[in-house]
Amino acid sequence: MENSEVNDYLDTLEETIDVDDETSDSLLGQESGLFAEEVLAPQAPIVSMDTLPITGEARVDDALGRLADLQGLPVHEHVDVFEDVQRRLHETLADLAGQ
């Protein structure tokens, strides 16, 4: 994202949440010399067994448990995990529907 796009986006946010200039500068890290991209870079959520829902259906819980594997994998391998989870959930739904 270009700096001008970031600034436009931040201006929109400031108008939405009514942030004053001092707070905005502090949030952007301008006082510390950081760039907006560094401060606003999205962080990947940490997936752990503690944050996964428990459904009570063992096959669903087992499939969702595979999501915890994402934390130790490089991003390019995440697709395989998501596809496996989707396949297992689809199979479980089909079994429960009697198909």
Buried (B, 14 or more C-beta within 10 A) or exposed (E): EEEEEBEEEBEEEBEEEEBEEEEBEBBBBEEEEEEBEEBBEEEEEEBEEEEBEEEEBEBBBEBBEBBBBBEEEEEEEBEEBEEBBEEBBEEBEEEEEEE
